[in-house]
Amino acid sequence: MDEWDPETIFGAQIPFVRYCGIEAIAVAAGETRLRLVLRPEHANNLGIAHGGILCTLLDVALGTAARLSAGSPVVTLDMQTRFLNPGRGTLEALGRVTRAGTSVLFCDAEIRDAGGNPVASATGLLKPVSTRRNDGGR
């Protein structure tokens, strides 16, 4: 991870991701690794990770793998999520591209807790996009 600025997510400035506390850990063999140390505000009423923060972590894992593979920003077109076990403590996510087409990338991601137990997983369809702004420059 030495080549990435620690204030970015593998070179991208993503304010919401930084706000959530998601950290970029490593890129290796086409996979991205992320970490999230759960905070009290990440919890649901049961005291475990809220599904929204798990979906965000999965989406970022899918997106970082796709972005680095495509060499351009991407948007998520579809994401299917499975919640497997309660999330607690420190979570690590792994994202990877399973198939890269010319206009879309198929990706998968998983989250595990510090003990290696699966917490959630997802598959996604992501599309590379241009960085051209469509808002008249605003």
KAHU-V328577 format. One record per helix or strand of 2 or more residues. SS is the DSSP state (alpha for helix, beta for strand). FROM is the first residue (numbers start at 0). TO is the last residue. Records with the same first field share a line. If there is no record, write none. Layout:
# KAHU-V328577
SS = FROM-TO ; FROM-TO
This chain:
# KAHU-V328577
alpha = 14-19 ; 39-41 ; 50-69
beta = 21-27 ; 30-36 ; 73-82 ; 89-99 ; 104-112 ; 117-127
